[in-house]
């Protein structure tokens, strides 16, 4: 008879399966990307970190590229619609802050590198492009609210605002290796606000 204290059960041992296993695997992918990068990403290490069998990974995502794309796709909830703060400048800041905070984290920067790196596959790159386009959706809501308040410059394209925002933050993180939050983010938002607002 054993002492009842054998090896801990894996997350995918028996049931229930599903969402908890998926969440653990995708969290492990992001952590492994932050440590090793896309080129050295190991499904073995992902499975070990997530406390699942490799078959649980391969059953859902047959390739490393599909696994990274799923990790990226699972982040949509990180960027909720921007709240209505009552003025354009603060609305833009509320949109920018969670993006900057995510990309300032190792896993955020690692996913950005995987999306734009020279080794990025078409699946990962196209997903990143779609997610960036979808991130423009809150800006259209921000622009519409600003129009109703008489704040929005009609010569300004809302989509270009978010592309400029995300592009500047990614440049700050990936090329400058600097913090994209705090005073730097405030100054970026001020610049975008001056471009998007009705001239005074």
Residue, then its C-alpha position, 0 to 999 in steps of 0.5 A: x500500500x502506498x502512503x497516498x502521497x504519490x506524484x501530483x496529478x496532472x491538469x489533464x488527468x481524468x476530468x474535467x478537461x477543457x478551459x482550465x487545461x487550455x488556459x494553463x497551456x496558453x499561459x505556459x506558452x507566453x511564459x516560455x516565449x518570454x524565456x526562450x523566444x519563438x525559435x527555441x520554443x519547446x512543446x515539451x517545456x510548455x507541457x511540463x510548465x502547464x502540468x499536462x501531457x504533450x498529447x494534450x498540447x498536440x491534440x489542440x495545436x499540431x504545430x508550434x505556430x498554431x500554439x503561438x497563434x492561439x496564445x496571441x488570440x487568447x489575449x483579446x480579453x486583455x483589451x476591453x473597450x475603452x471607458x467613456x471618461x468624458x473627454x478625448x484625451x483621457x479616453x485615449x489614455x484609457x485605451x493606451x494604458x492596458x496596451x502599454x502595460x501588456x507590452x511592457x511585460x516579458x510575455x507581451x514583448x515576446x508575443x510582439x517579437x513572435x508576430x513581427x520577427x523575421x521568422x514569423x509565419x503567415x498564420x502568426x503575422x496575419x493574426x497579429x494584423x487582424x488583432x491590430x485592426x480589431x483594436x481600432x474598434x474602440x477608437x471609432x467609439x472614442x471618435x464618435x463620443x468626441x464628435x458629439x462633444x465637438x472635440x474630434x478633428x474630422x481630418x483625423x482617421x481613427x484607425x491611424x490613431x491606434x496604429x500610431x499608438x501601437x506602433x510607437x509603443x512597440x518601437x519603445x519596447x522592442x527597439x529602445x528596450x525602454x518602459x512604455x508606461x508612465x510619463x513616456x506614455x503620457x507624452x505619446x497620448x498628448x501628441x496623439x490628442x493634439x493630432x486628433x482633437x479640433x485645433x484650438 
